[in-house]
Amino acid sequence: MLAGRYMKVVVLTCIFLVGAIYYLNTNKVELPQTIIKTNDSASEIGIYIKNQAEEQGLPGVAAVVLDGSQLIYQGVVGFSNSQTGKPLDANSRFELASNSKAFTGLAIQYLVQQGKIELAHSIDTYLDDMLLTYGGQHVKVTVHDLLYHTSGIGSDTLSILRVSDSPDALSVLVTDVKGMELKYQPGSRFEYATINYDLLGAIIERVTSQSFESYVEAQILKPLGLANTHFSDEQLASGHSFYLGTAKPYEAPYYRANAPAAYLNSDIRDITTWLELLTGEKELPPLLKASFEASLVPNRQVLPSATGGSYASGWWLIQSGAGRYEHSGSNPAFGSFIMFEPHKGRAIAVLANINSSNTEDIARGINSLLEGVQPQSLEADQYRNVDTVSTIVLAVTLPFTLICLVFLGGAIKQAVTGQRQFISSPLGMLNKLLLSSVFMAGLAVCLYTIPQLFFAGVTWDVVSVWAPASFVPALIALQISAFSFILYLIFSMSWRAQDDKQVFANATLGAISGLGNTLCIFTINMAIHMDDPLANQSYIIFFFGMILYVAGQKIVRTQVLNITHKTVYEMRMKMVNKILRSPYFKMEQVEKEKIQTVLNNDAELISQFPHFLISIITSATTLFFCFIYLGTVNLTGLLLALGVVLVAITMFFIAGMRVNGYIEKARTIQEHFFHFINDLISGLKELNLNEKKSHAFSKDMDISCQDYRQSNVKSGVKFVNVLVMGELLFTVVVGFVAFIYPVLFSNLSAADVTTFVLVFLYMTGPVNGILQNIPQLMQIKVAWGRATEFSNYLNEFESKVPQQLAQKSKNAHSIRLSDVTYSYQSHDGSGQRQSFMLGPINFEFKAGEVTFITGGNGSGKSTLAKIITGLYRPDKGQVTVDGHVVNSEQLSALYTAIFCDYHLFQKIYGVEADSKRAEIDSHLEALSLTGIVSIESGVVSSTKLSTGQRKRLALLVSHLDERPVYLFDEWAADQDPKFRKVFYEGILPELKRQNKLVIVISHDDHYFHVADTIIKMEMGQMSLLDKEELHA
């Protein structure tokens, strides 16, 4: 186990890391706002933009809004650089990202109008030897295909771009693209690929013999009156990227070859002019006007997108009403969104100095305000989600790694000090190392496929540029934490401590198993919405998740199985040892049915707790990651799912509180049932002899069983009702999502609705897995309470005397009782309580003498015998041995006793039977037991003997015990006349000659002459009988 100071360090570190990350994710920064122009009708737009920017953690936002051909809002919110606190102003420029494509498309259309380019021409007409292949064959790719993204070039080709500011960057790109294998047949389908517009830029350079940037600035931007729009970075606001929940300045690498598609910079004044041009508010020269109009004509030769959009020259035309043009832009450190509806004279542009899809959400929100509709709540964009997940991973893995290392250090220390023993084998260690290597390799492969799954198949070089700065460290931390846990797991499984239940390792494996389960549903859901599920290699993560789940469950359930049985063993033996060390007079007051129930049923129930705990951890982990997944799709969906689960679990706990009484009653009835079982076994003779008695007993037992059944059924029905309601609740929620969500959330796609339904259906299993374990947990709670209550009762009386004291006294010359009294209460046949008091007793038993105790039933003989043997503790007075006061434990160590209800064990305990082989055989012969019973290695061959034979065998055991004091309680009563005479006239005199202290409870007055002293008990009082008067 870990030292306390180590655990304090771990806990404090965890609290600090989680607290710091929580603060970073929830700390809302007040953003400065500069409204350059607005009117009364647009006042709420400025408030809306500021609130949304602050809520989404955007460092800076610029927006322009035209409505009814009038400028109604123009302003900036936030910082040009969040680190220095420099605010944005009207001169701050933003990268337009993919909204640069509209200017490149316009330049192509302008050259088409001039007759310098034909859209139908193959691109190798303008780019020498620019041959591309499909299916291994050279195919024709036209300028038209590049312009409308139907070239067959895949979106993953972004990886081709090189970090470069060289003037010949586009020429290098052309060289890199030559000979590329296309993803589709050119002209057959649409797929958005940035490289298409970069190649258009290369064509512009070849046709005009100018650099792309110079041509566009001179022939397009200047005539349009966009004097502040350039490809240079002058006045450019600082770009940002999310890192641990906040936006941090980020200087992304520059890809000059991507300038035609992404690197045009502008400010809100020029963007205002651009929107006025888009809505037709400014006049253009005829040639440029024709080019402008051509650039807005969509390509109808391929099917529209799922949203009903067709692509024009750098614009999406959405078939909604009279049509709406829009386009988003995404660069590593900037984002933009522009939409306009010429027939309404409405145009909206939102720019941000961070890569975020919230620019689109804010623009759509502004449009809703203009329509008089309440805007939808903004959802975190993909990159912020990636940062959030990365932050969570760091918040979990860093403390987890620290905990693993601390546990590993503690385990190594225990191994060095000998507290842990090596239990594995070289082959076992090799297997563990090989399996661990396979796991780490599988994890590495899964992480390597992340770009295929989440980043359109680009390379890791591109991912490292575009992803939040927390992403790569999170993956490294994940691998380190996995490696550290595997090290601890291998070590703890190979070097095992005696009391190590491996709670941390098993709980972690349960959580990992739940994570694997979630990965399966996650990849299945993704595959359902893909045209080619094998293309992005999501099946790799699916198989890895499946292996995680199965392997985690196999390991943890095997471990839990061992722990469960070990727990039963330890609990039972701990209870048994407590019982053995407890005073007999106290244990005599405990109903044996209670002991049987605790040792058998309660121990079994409690031992199942680790199993239920692991099941709950696995299900809870699955739900946790399902919640995260739903949260990335729609936050409202996450809250709904969480609410449903909490309602279901709360209902179950309320039901659990209500049925606790039934479970307690069933547990009490169980004790009564054991009482009936004991009566059935012990009284079977009497029941077989009397049919009427047997029938009455069966009737009572049936009533007990019925009560037990009804209590369990009543408690079970309560849980079943709640379980059914929980399942019904999930069904209602699935229906609500399917029918109501599309109405409530207009921005929720059919794919998102399908995701919600699929995940909700999948969550039903884990939720039921938690709920169905609650009844068992309630039973375990009751069993634990009863077991703890019984254990505490034993703790009050458990002997504190070391066992070695039993070996101190080999001889006892006298045992004196001085003013010994003992009292107890009993019940008579009518149920009335009666008191009985023994003593005061004053007497001395001496070695080398035989003392008889006689008296009628209830006179106190057995009580006196239990006092002098130490089974009962006197209320008053004291017992001394050879003049020394002794306690009950020391007194008991002197005796070998055969009581009238003596229990004959199957094995002779406390005696080295093998070393006394000859003595055993001699006693068997003397007691006429040879051929009837045998003793091998201390084990009695049979205990199915007559009462007299059992008493004789008990006498044999007493001889082997070699104690200084013998007590016989009515031993001769069950013997035939022959052995009765042997006992009184042979065995007792022999013990006397051996100087043993012998006490005999007897009514055989024919043999009273054997006694040296005769004690008569009557109503708890002792008197001495005169032997001579008895024989007279």
N, C-alpha and C positions, 0 to 999 in steps of 0.2 A: 504493500500500500504506500501511497505517497505521503511524505511528511507534510505536516500542516502548513509549514511556511511555503512549500512549493505550490500547494493548492491555492494559497492566498495570492501568490504571484500570478498564477494562471487566471484565477477569477478576476483579479483587478485588471489584468491585461485585456481579458475578454470584454469587461465592462467599458474600459477606455476605448477600445477599437470600435465596438458596436455603438457606443455613445457618440464618438467622433463622427462616424459615418452617418448616423442618424441626424446629427446636427447639420452636416454638410448637405444632406438630402432635403432637409426641411427648412433650412435657413433661407427665408425669403428676403431678397435684396430689393430695396426701394430704388427704382430706376428714374433718372431725370427725363423730362419730356420737353421737347420743343415743337410747338405747333406753328408751322409757318403760315398755313392758311386753313381756315375752316369757316363754316357758317352755323347758324343756330340749329338747323335741322341735322347737322352732322356732329353735334357736340358729344353725343354718346359714343361715336366711333373712336374718338381719341381716348376716352375712358376705357373702352373695350380693349383697344390695342395695348394700352399700358397694363391693364389687369392681366391679360393673357400672357404678355411677355414676362411679367413677374411670376405668374403661376407656373409657367413652363421653364423658367430659369434661362430665358434667352438673354444674352448680354446686350444686344442692340437690335432694334427693328426700325425700318423706314417704310412709310406707306403713303400711297397716293390713291385718291378715290375721285373718280369722275362719275357724275350721274346726271342724266338729262343734258349731256354735252357740256356740263358745268363742273369746274373744279370745286369740290365741296370739302376736301380734306387733303392736307399735305403736311407731314410732320415726321419727326424722328423721336424714338424713345430709347433710352439706355446709353451704353458706353461704346465709344470707339475702341477703347482698350479697358477691359474690366479690371486689370491689374493696376494700372496707373490712375484709373478713375477719370480718364479723359472722355467727356461726353460726345455723343454724335452731334453733328450740325448739318446744315444744308449742303455743305461742301464735301461731306463724307461720302466716299465712293464704296460701292459694293461690287463684288464679282457677281455677274448675272448668271453664272454657271450655265446650265443648259438653255436658258433663255437667250444665250448668245446665238443659238442655232437659227433663230428667226432672222438675224442679220446676215448670217451666212447663206441661208435659203433665199433671202431677198437679193443678195449679191449674185447668186446663180441665176435667178430669174431675170435680173438686170442684164446679165451677159447673154441670156437666151434672147431677150428682146433686142439686143444689139446684134444678134446672129453669130456670136462668137462661140456659143455652146449649143449643142442639140441634146435635149434630154434623152432622146432615143438612141444616141450614139453609145457605143461601148466605151467604157472608161479607158481602155487601152488606146483609144483614139487620142486622148490627151495625156495619158501617163504611159510612156513607152514600156512595152513588154509587161504591162500590168495584167497578167493572166491569173485567173483564179480557177479552182477546180471544185467539182462536185461529183462524188462517186468515182473519183480518180480521173475524171475527164475534164478538159478545159471547157468552161462555160462562159457565156456572155453576160457581163454585168454592166448595166447601163447607168448613165448619170441619173436617170429617173429612179432607178432602184436605190441608189445612194440617198437621194433626196427624200424618198418616202420610206426608208428603212425596209426595203424588200429585197435587199441584195443577197440575203442568205448568210451574211456575217452575223455571228452570235454576239450576244451581249457580254459574254465573258472575255471578249477580245480587248477589253480595257487594259488587260495585263500587258498587251504589246507595247503600250506607251512607255517611253523612257523619260526619266528625269533629265531635262536638258533645257538650256536657254539659247541653244545654238540657232543661228539664222537658217541653217539647213535642216532643222528638225523635221519638217514635213517631208522633205526628200528622203530622209532616213526612214521615216515611217512607211513611205511607199515601198522602199526596198524590203522592209520587214514584212509587209503584207503580201508581197509577190509570192504566188504559188500557194497561197492559203487554201486549205480545204474548207469549203463552205458548209454551213449547218443545214441549209435548205436549198432547194432549187431556186435560183434567182427569179423574182417576180411572183413566186407562188404564195408567199405569206409574209405577214409583218412580224418583225422582231426588232425592237429598239436597240440600236448599237451606236455608241458615241463615235466609233471609228468611221462610220459612214460620212459624217460631216467633216471629220478631219481630212478624209480623202477628197471631199469637195473643196476644202481649203487648198489642198495640193493642186487640184485641177485649176483653181483660180490663179494660183501662182504660175502654173505653166502657160495658161492662156494669156495672162496679162503681163507676164515677165516682170512682175512686181512681187514683193513680199505680200503675203495674205493681209497682214495688218495694215500695210500702207494703202493697198487698194481699197479695203473696206472703209478706212477712215476718210480717204479722199473722195471716193465715188458714192458711198452710201451715207456715212455718218454726217459728213459736212453738208451735203445737200439737204439732209433731213433736219438740219439745224441742231444736231446733238453735239454741241461744242465741248461738253464735259464728259463725253463717253469715249474712252480710249482702251487700248490694250496694255497701257503702262500702269504701274502701281502707284502713281502719284496720288496723294490724298486718299489712298485706300485705307479703309478702316482695318483694324487688326482682326484677323480671323480668329475663331475660337473653336474649341472642341470640348465635349463633356469629359470631366474627369472626377470620379468619386462624387457624382451628384451635382457638381457645379461646372459652370463654363469657364475654361481657362484659355488664355491667349495661346494660339497655335499657328506657327508659321509652316504651312504645308509646302512640300516640294512643288516646284513649278515644272509643268509638262508643256513646253512651248508647242509641241506638235498637236496638243489638244486645244489650242487657242480658237480654232474655228468653231469648236463645240462648247467651249466652257469659260474662256478667259476674257470676255469683254467686261469692262468695269464702267459703272455709271453712278450718278447721284440722283436725288429725287427731282431735281429741276429738269434734267434731261429725261427722266422717266415720265415726268408729267407731259413733256412734249411728245414723247413716244406714244403715250396713251391717247393724246389728242389726235395724233396721226392715225392710230388704230381705229378710232371711232369716227374718222372722216371729218374732223373739225379743222384740219389744215390742208391747204391745197399743195399739190406736188407737181413737179414737171411731168409732162405727158408720159415720157418713157419710164420714169421712175414710178409714176402712178400705175401704169400698166403692169410693171414688175410687182408692185405692191399688191395689186389685185390678184395677180397670178399666184403670189405666194400664199394667198389665203384659200386657194382652191384645193380641196382634199383629194386624196387618191381613193377612188371608188373601185379600183380593180381588185382589191383584196377585201376579205371580210372585215367588218368593223370590230373594234375591241369589245370586251365583255361589258364595258360601260357605254357602248353605243358610239364610240368615238372613231373618227377617221383622221389620218395624219395628213397635214398639209406641209408647207415648207417651213418647218420649225414650229408648227402649231398643231394642237389637237382641236378638231372641230367636233364638239359634242352635240349629238342630235337631240336637243332638248328645246322645245318650242321653236323659235325661229333660228335657233343655233347659237352656241356659245363657244368662243375660242379660249383656249387656256394652255398653259404650259408651266411645268415646274422646273426648278433648277437645283442641282445638288452638286456642290464641290466639297472637298475635304473640310473646308473651314467657312463656307458660305452657303446660303440657301436663298431661293427666290421663288415667287409664284406670281404669274400675271394672267388675268382673265379679262375678257371684254366681250360685250354684246353690242355690235354696231347699231342694231335696230333700236336699242334703248338709249344709245349714247352713254352707256355705262362701262367703266373700265376700272379695275382694281389691281394695284401692284403692291406686293409686300416683299421687302428684302430684309435679310438678316445676316449678321456677321458670325453665323454659326450654321453648320449643316443640320437642318431640321425641317421635317415635313410640316411643322407647325406654321410655316409661312403660308402653306396652302390652307390649313385649317383656319387661320386668322382671316385670310381673304374670303373664304366661304362664309365665315361668321359675319364679316362686314356686309357681304351680299345679303345675308339673312336679315340683318338690321335694315338694310335698304328696302327689303321686301316686307318689313314689318313683322318678321318672324323671329322668335327667340333663338339665338344661335345654340348649336349643340355644344356640349362640353368638349373641350379639346383633349385628345388622347396623346400620350407621350409617343414621340416618333421612334422609328426603329433604332436610331443611334442612341437616343436617350435610354431606350429599353435595354440596349446592349450594355450601356454604361451602368444602368441600375442593376442588371443581372451580374455584371462584373463586380460591382461594388458589394453586392450580397455575397458573391463567391469569395471575395477578399475578406469580408467581415466574418465569414464562416471558416474559411480555410486557414487563415493566419492563426486565430486562437486554437483551431483544431490541430494544426501542425504543432503548435507549442505544447498542447496537452499531450499529443502523441509522444513528443520528445521527452516530456517530463515523465510520462508513464514508462517509456522505454528506459530512461535513465534509472528510474526506481526499480524496474525489473532487473536491469543489469546489476545494480547494487545488491539486490536480493540474491541473484545467482552467485555473486562473488562471496557473499556472507553465508551461503549455504541454505538460504530460505527457499530457494527454487532449485529443483532437481531436473537434470536433463532426462526427458522421458522419450525422446524421439530416437531415430536411428539414422545412420548415414544416408540410407536410401530414402527414408522419410524426409530428411532435410533437403535432399536433392529434388524430390517431388515438389516440396513446398517452394523451393527457389525457382523451379521450372514453371510452375503454375503462376507464380508471382511475376515472372518475366513475361509470360504470355499475357497476363492481365495488363501490365504496364505497356506492352507493345500494342495491345488492343486499344487502350486509352489513347496512346499517341496517334494511332491510325484514325480514331474517331475525331480527335482534335484537328488532325491534318485535313479532314474532309469538311471542316466548318465553312471554308470559303465556298465550296460547292453547294452547301446547304443554305447558307444565309447571305452570301455576297455574290450571287449570280455566277459562281464558278471562277472568279478571278483568282490570281495567285496571292500567296501570303505577303508578297511585297506590296501589293495594292491594298490588301486588308490592313496592313500596318500603317498605311497612310490615311485611309478613310475611317477606320474604326476609332472609337474613343481611346484615349491614352490608357485607360484602365483595363482595356480588353486583353492585351498580351500579358501584362503582369498577372491578371486573374487566371489565365490559362497556365502560366508557369507556377503560380501558387497552388492551383488545383493538382498539378502533377507532383509537386513537392509534398503536398499533404497526403496524396495517395501513396507516395513512396514511403513517407514516414509512418503512415498507418500500417502498411504492409510489413515494414521492419518490426514494428511493435507486435503485430499479429503473429508473425513467424516466430519471434523470440518468445512471446508469452505462451504459444502453443507447444514450443519445443522445450522450454524451461518452465515447468509448472510448479507453482506454489501449492501447498496442501489445501489451503482455504481459498484459493483464487477462483471466484465464480465468473471472472472475465465479463463483468457487467458492461464496462465501457466498450470492449471489443464487440460483444454481441449486439448491444444497442446500435453501434455504428454500422455493423453488418446489416441489421434490420433496416436502418435508414438508407443504406446503399441499395438494398434490395428494392425498397420503395422507389428510389430514384430510377433504377432500371425499369421498373414497371411504368413509370411516367414517360421515360424515353420511348418505350414501345408505342404508347398511345399518341405521343407527340409525332413520331415519324409516320405512323399509320395515317394520322389526320393530314399530314403534309402530302403523303403519297396520293391520297384520295383526290386532292386538288391539283395534281400535276398531270400533264399530258404524257410525260415519260418518267415514271417514278424511279427508274434505274439510272437516269442520266446524272442526277446530282448525288448519287451514292448514299442516299439516306438509309438504304437497306443496311449499310454497315453499322450505323448507329442503332438501327432496330435490332440487329443480331447481338450487338454488344450489350444493349439494354436488356435483351432477353437472357443473355448469359449472366449479366449482373444479377438479375432477379432470381434466376434458378440457382446459380452458384451461391448467392447470398443466403437464400432460403435453405439450401442444403447444408451449408456450413453452420449457420446460426441455429437451425433446428436440431442438427446433430449435437451441437454444443449445449443447447437448451435441454435436450433429452438427457444428456449426462448430468447436467446441473440439477435437473428435476429429480432424478433418482438419487443423486447425492444429497439433495436437500431433504428428501424424505428420510434417507438414512440418518443424516445428521440430526434432524429434528427428533426422530424417534429415539435415537440413542441418547440424545441430550435429555429427553424427557424420561427415558428409562433410568438413566444414571441419577437424575434428580429423585425419581421415585425410590431407587435403591438407597439413596442417602437421606431420605426423609424418615422421620420417626414412624414406627409401625402404628402407634396409637392414633396418629393423625391420618395415615393412609387408610386405616380401618374405617374411618368415618366417611371416606369417599366411596361412592357407589362404583363398583367395578365397571358398570356400563359406561360411565363417564370416561374412565381411563381407556376403555376399548375404543370409544368413539374418537377421542382425541388422537390416540396413537394410530388408528386406522384411517377413518374417514377424513378428519380434519387435516392430518398430515398429507394425505393424498391431494386434497383440494388445494392446500397452501402451496404444495410443490408445483401445481400447474400455473402459478402466477407468472414465472418467467416466460412460459409459453404464450400466455395471453398478452403479456407486456410486449414481447417481440412482435406479435401479430398487430397490436395497436400501433407500435412504432412504425412498422412497415406500411400499414394503411394510412397513418397520419402523414408520413413522408410523401406517399403518393398524392394525397390530397393537397399537401403543401405545394408541391411542384405543379399540380393541376391548377391551383389558385394563381400561381405566378404566371402560368401559361395563359389562363383566361384574362389575367390582368393586362398582358401585352396585347391582347386582341381588343378588349373593351373593359374599362375599369368598372363600369356599372355591372357588367356580367360577373366580374370578380366579387363585388359586394353582394350581389344576389346569391351567388354560389356559397359564399361564406355565411350569409344569413340563413340559408336553407340548412346547412350543416349544423350551425349553432342551434337553430330551432329544434332540429331532430335530436341532437345530443341532449339539449336541455330537457326536452320532453322525456327522454329516456331516464335521465337522472331524477327527474321529479317522480316518474313511475317507480324508479329504484327506491326512492325514499319511502314511497307508499307501500311497497311490497316487502320492505325490510322486516316488518313484523311477521309476515307469513314465513319468510326464510328462517327467522329466529324460532318460530313455532315448529317448523319442520325439523330444525336441528335438535330441539328439545325432544320431539317425538322420536327422533332417531335414537336417542339414549334409551327411551322407554322400549323401543323395539329391540335393542340389544339385551335389555332386561328379559324380554320375552324369549329371545334366543337362548339365553343362559338357562332360563327355566325349562325350555323345551329339551335342551340337552341333559341337564341335570335331573329333571323329573320325568324323563321318558318312561321309566318303569311304571311309575304311579299312573301316568296318563294311559298307558297301554292296558293297565289292569282295570281301569274304570272308564267306560265309554262316556258316561254322563259328564265326568270330570274333564275328559278329553274334548268333548264337544263345547263345554263352557269355556275351556282354555282357548280353543280355536276361535270361538266367537270374540273373546277379548282381544286376541291377536289380530283378528280381522278388523276390529274397530280401530286399533292402533295403526294398522296399515292403511285403512281408509283415511284416517286423519292425516297421515303423512302424504298420501296421494293427493288429497284435496288441497292441502297447504301448498304443495308444489304446483298443482294445476292452477290455483288461484294466482300465485305469483307469476307463473308462466304466462297466463292469459293477459295479465297486465302488460307484460313486456311484449307479447305478440301484438296486442292492440296498438302499442306505440310503434312497433316495427312496421306494421302494415300502414299506419299513418305516415311514417317516415318515407316508406316507398311510394305511397300515394302522393306525398308532398313533392318528391322528385319527379314523378310523372306529370303532376300539374305544372311544375317549373319547366319541364321539357316542352310541354304544350304551350306554355306562356312564351317561351323563347321562340318557338316555331311560328306562332300566330301573332303575337303582340310585338315582339322585338322589331320586326321589319316596319311596323307602324310607328313605334316610339322613336326608333333611331334610323332616320332616313339614310345616314351615311354608312350603315351596316350592310355589308355585302351578303349575298346568298352564301358565299363561302364561309364568312364569319358566323352566320347563323348555323350552318352545318357544323362548324367547329364547336360552337356552344352545345349543340344537341349531342354530338358525339362524345364530348368530354363529360357532359352531365351524365350520360348513360354509363360511361366508363367509371365515373365517380361513385355510382350506385354500389358497386362491389366493395370498394374500400370503406365507404360510409357504413354499409351493413356489417362489414368486418369489424368496425369499431363498436357499433350498436349491439351486435350479437354477443360481444364479449362482456358487455356490462352486466347481464344476469350472473355470469360466472364470477365476475369481480365482486358482485354483491355477496354471493355465497362464500367466496374466499374471505371477504371482510368479516362475515359472521364467524366462519371457522377460525380466522385469525384471532378474533375477539375471545372466543371460547378457549382456544389454546393458550392465549396470553393470560387469561384469567386463571386457568389451571396452573400454568407455569409460575405465576406470581404467588399462588397459594403454596406451591411447593417451595418457592424461594424463602418464604417466611420460616419454614421449619427445617430446611435442608441442613444436614449435619455439617458442622465446620471442623470436626475432629479429623485429623489426617488418618488415612487408612492404616498407616504403619503402626499405629497404637494397638491395633488388633494383634500384633505379633509380639508385643512386649511381655505379656503374662503367660508363661508356660505352666505355672502352678498357682493354685489358690488354696491356702490352708484353711481359710474361714471366710464366710460371707455373713456380715451382720446387718440386720435391718433394725434401725433405731427410730422409733416413733413414726414409722412409715404409715401414711394414710393415702387413700386414693378414692375418688368419688366420680360417678358419672350418672347420666340420666338415661333411662330406657323407656320403652313404650310397652304397655301390656296389650293383651289381645283386644281390648276395647279402644285402644288408641290413646289411653290416658298416660301421661308422663309420670314415671316413678323414679325416685332417687335411690341410689345404692352407694353405701360408703364402706370401704374396707379399712380396718384398723381402728386405732393405731396398733401396729405390729412391732413387736420387739422380739427378735429371735436371732440366733447365730447357727448357721449351717457350717459343719466342720468336715474337712477332708478325712477320708478313712472311715466315714460313717454313712449309713443309709437312712435317709429321713423320708418317712411316709407322710403324705398329706391326704386326708380323707374328709368326707363331708357330703351333705346332700346337694341336690341340684340347686344352683343359685346361691350357694353358701359362700362363694368367693374363691374357690380352689383355683380356677383358671386365671382369675384376675391376679391372685397372689403369684402364680407361676409366671405370668407375663411381667410382673414387677421385678421378680428376682432374676429373670433372664434379660432385663433391660428393654423389653418391648414396650412397656408402659413406664412413664416417668412419674414418680410419687408426687402427690400434691404437697405433702409435707414430709419431714423426716429426711434421713439420709441412708445410703447404702455404702458400707465400707468393705473393702477386700484386704484382708491381712492388716487391718487398722488404717488403711488409706481410703479416703473418700474417692469414689469413682463416679463417672457419669454413665448414662445408659449405654453409650457406644462401647466404652471400655468393659462394662459388665457383660454385654452380649458377646464380646470376643472370647469369653471364658467358656462358653456353653456349647454343647452339642445337645440338641433337644429333639424329642419325638413327641409332637402334640397329637391329640386324638384325631385332628383333621390334617395330619401330616401329608404334604404333597410330595409325591415321588417323581423326581425329575428323570428324564430320559438319559441324562448323562450325570456322572458323579463329578460335581464341581468342587474345586478347592483341594483336590487330592491328586497326587501323582500316581495314578492307578497302575501304570506300567511297572513302576518300581516296587509295587506291592502285590505283584501277581500271585506269589505263593500265599500271602496272607489272605487275599481275596478268596482263593480256592479253598483254603482251610475253613474260612467262615461260611462259605457256601455249603460245604460239606456238613459243618456242625449245625447249620440252620435248616438242613434238609432241602436246600434249594438247588443242589447240583442236578443237572438234567432238566430243570424247570426254567432256569434263567441263567444267562452267562453274561460276563462283563468283559468286553474287548476294548482296549484303549480308553477305558473310562465310560464307554457307552453300554447302557443296559439293553440287552437284546429285546426285552419285552417288559412293559409295565402293566399288561393285562393279566393281573394276578388276583388271587383272592385277597380279601382284606387282611387275613392273617399272614399270608405270604408277603404282602406289601410291607406290613409292619416288621417282619423279619428282615426283609431287604433294607428297610430303613435302619434297623439295628446294625446291620453290616456297615452301612455308610457311617454311622456314628462311631463305630470302632475305628474305622479308617481315619476319621477326623482328628483323633488324638487330642481332645480337649480335656482340661482338668475337671470340668463339671459336667455331669450328665443329668438330664431331666427327662423322665418318662411320664407321659400323660395317658393313663389307662392303656398302657401298651399291651398288657396281658388280657384285656377284655375280649379281644378278637382271636385269641389263641385257643387251640384245643388243650385239654388237661395236660398232655405230655409237655408241650412247649411252655405252658404256663408254669409248670413245675421247674422246667429248665431255667426259665427266666428268674424266678424267685430264688431258687436254691442253687443255681449254678452261675448265672451271669452276674447277678447282683453281688454275691459274695466275692466273685473274681474281681469285680471293679473295686470293691472295698479293699481287697488285698493289694490292689495297685495304687492305693491311697487316693482314689478318686473321690470327689465330693458328689454323692448320688442323691437325687431327689426324685421320689416316685409318687405320683398321684394314683391312688388305688382304693378300691372298695373290697379287695380280696382279704377279708379278715382272717382267712385260713392261713395266710402267709404274713400276718403282722409280726410274727416272731422274728422275721428276717430283719425288721427295722431296728435301728438303734434308738430312733425317736419317732413318735407318731404325733402329728399335728392334726387337730380336728378343727375344721372351719364351720361356722354357723352364723348366718346373717352378717358376714363380714368380720366376725370376731374370731380370734384364734385362741385355742386352748390345747394343752398337752394331755395326751392320754397315757395312763399308767399301763405298761405292757403286762405286768403281773396281774393287775385287776382284769385285763382282757382275757388272760388265759385261765383265770381262776374259775 
